[in-house]
Amino acid sequence: MSTSSPGGIGLSGWGNYPKASSELLTPQTPAGARDHLLARSGVVARGAGRAYGDAAIGTQSTISSRGLNRMRSFDAATARLTVEAGVTIADILAVFEPRGFFLKVVPGTKFVTIGGAIAADVHGKNHHRDGGFGTIVDSFRLALPGGEIVTCSRSENAALFAATLGGMGLTGMILDATLRLLPI
Ligand SMILES: Cc1cc2nc3c(=O)[nH]c(=O)nc-3n(C[C@H](O)[C@H](O)[C@H](O)COP(=O)(O)OP(=O)(O)OC[C@H]3O[C@@H](n4cnc5c(N)ncnc54)[C@H](O)[C@@H]3O)c2cc1C
């Protein structure tokens, strides 16, 4: 299932400028996101729209991750959490902070998605010491523009993993990711 806006709607980033017309697609499953990507060009993924400029506006179509909002699995022994790309940092903190876990890297707003945090390799106030968000990412699944879904990590498709951290959505759409939480 998916919602779409044929003909396009005006989208902007957090700075509210520029505003541009783009078809907005909101798939509810990772496979649905891949199908949208495969069928279109001039398309980019969008998370919570907290980027200030136009990074999350496709020239023709924009695929929102907001329907991909499930937490998939958690292993308390290793602190590994797997979530879909539209889960936000706020969602994770609401569930896991009371259970004694935090994220080592958080930006100035918690209302960003995990897909957006990876794509911008966001940083916190501890950047000089702990690095960017990518340092807590073990792996993710990426839908490539050709429709293939690949798993990327430091040992599997390592070049694509590195290019996607801070790649601003230009390598494809992140579908889900496994993160290392910080026990507190
Ligand atoms: C109040 C405020 C404070 C901020 N503070 C900081 C800070 O301290 N440090 C910092 O680093 N940033 C900061 N930012 C910027 C923000 O963290 C980044 O812009 C972040 O990428 C936004 O995430 P998002 O989910 O809203 O993504 P969007 O804004 O929707 O998208 C951002 C980029 O990520 C790509 N993207 C989104 N989802 C996916 C996906 N599933 N697959 C592939 N690509 C995807 C988009 O194509 C786009 O290029 C701040 C922003 C605000 C509004």
The ligand as an ORCA input file, in Angstrom:
! r2SCAN-3c Opt
* xyz 0 1
  C      16.682     22.326     14.535
  C      17.683     21.519     13.732
  C      18.901     21.193     14.321
  C      19.841     20.433     13.605
  N      21.027     20.120     14.210
  C      21.931     19.380     13.554
  C      23.162     18.975     14.176
  O      23.437     19.325     15.322
  N      24.020     18.211     13.445
  C      23.730     17.796     12.176
  O      24.541     17.066     11.602
  N      22.580     18.142     11.568
  C      21.686     18.927     12.236
  N      20.514     19.273     11.606
  C      20.278     18.782     10.236
  C      19.549     17.420     10.217
  O      20.025     16.587     11.231
  C      19.831     16.753      8.871
  O      19.418     17.592      7.819
  C      19.147     15.395      8.718
  O      19.618     14.781      7.538
  C      17.646     15.509      8.647
  O      17.075     14.221      8.667
  P      15.644     13.977      8.012
  O      15.139     12.635      8.419
  O      14.753     15.132      8.330
  O      16.014     13.924      6.478
  P      15.518     14.862      5.248
  O      15.699     16.297      5.613
  O      14.166     14.453      4.843
  O      16.587     14.435      4.147
  C      17.949     14.828      4.304
  C      18.815     14.098      3.284
  O      18.796     12.700      3.576
  C      18.341     11.967      2.448
  N      17.518     10.843      2.955
  C      16.493     10.894      3.848
  N      16.000      9.668      4.062
  C      16.710      8.831      3.281
  C      16.652      7.413      3.033
  N      15.762      6.612      3.642
  N      17.528      6.875      2.157
  C      18.453      7.659      1.522
  N      18.546      8.997      1.703
  C      17.689      9.568      2.569
  C      17.524     12.944      1.604
  O      17.521     12.566      0.243
  C      18.315     14.240      1.849
  O      19.427     14.304      0.977
  C      19.544     20.007     12.287
  C      18.312     20.330     11.695
  C      17.391     21.086     12.404
  C      16.074     21.409     11.767
*
